[in-house]
């Protein structure tokens, strides 16, 4: 998978989080996976269709998710990830992927985004693509966000 | 509410599972509204789609049915639902069911729907939340376990 298709998603994670005042966002190393084993509590998945077809999964702990929701709600204390909080995590994934689709369209690729799904569970095994998935950990001041990108180009 | 936008997926699931596996699905005749969160029965696969409208299909199976599907289609004896081949087979079934239903919808209603690749997952205490979308489920039973087809369209049921 060409890095030019991956970078827009990573840049979007950074820029969307920065819009909410999250700092110290650092990109970790890339790894390739056939199957995702996720030890995080929450995974938000958004699909893309068009000239690029695939899924992007954003996995995080509940604590990190609460921190992101709090940042999205202007610093409001979020003690539990209730229905509104879960909806906000879906919106976060939607914003990141939507922003990346704009960056891709600026490069001449027509891409549309599908509705987000939020999946909760322990010891999760995922397959999000029929081809290899690229995993990148994003370290932030709110904790780690594991980004898995599976694109069929 | 255009019930056909929902029922067409259940019909495709019944037809394709019968054709590929020789397995009858009993029930799946009614649609029930789900709350915002759905507990997985064991192995779940989601396909999302976008065109003139956006939506998604969830195929949810009990572990016994997921293993039967994989073992029958691949001619092997898998006993772990976390096995990549078991998950891939459930994912491919969803892909074929969705492809069939979406092709019919595009031909009939010119919806221009395009499918994202399927995702499939399993784990402990798995809950699926689809924010801001009302979804309807059809339940079916087979000789090897239960199956649920859950369909959601953005913008409600119109």
Interface residues (C-beta under 8 A of the other chain):
Chain A: X34 X35 X38 X45 X46 X47 X48 X49 X50 X53 X54 X55 X57 X83 X86 X87 X90 X91 X112 X113 X114 X115 X116 X117 X118 X119 X120 X121 X122 X123 X124 X125 X126 X127 X128 X129 X130 X150 X152
Chain B: X36 X40 X46 X47 X48 X49 X50 X54 X55 X56 X82 X84 X87 X88 X91 X114 X115 X116 X117 X119 X120 X121 X122 X123 X124 X125 X126 X127 X128 X129 X130 X131 X132 X133 X152 X154
